[in-house]
Amino acid sequence: MPISKKELESLLLKSFPDAVINIEELKDDGDHYKALIISKQFKEKTKIQQHQMVYEALNGKMGSELHALMLKTQSE
């Protein structure tokens, strides 16, 4: 079952309430998204650590309900 853009944004905002989040659908299937997440929580974290934080925020939906996420993170 695909994940909606709204649900994806909601999951991310729970873990990154201070974030500016921009999500775009890459295909019209609820399975392929592009996300830009800007959060103070990423400060002094490597890109790998930042992306791990995002995947953790998705509560296991990556690889099941969400097939592809093109991810860009930054700390401001």
Secondary structure, DSSP 8 states (H G I E B T S, - for coil): ----HHHHHHHHHHH-TT-EEEEEESSTTSSEEEEEEE-GGGTT--HHHHHHHHHHHTTT-BTTTB-EEEEEEE--
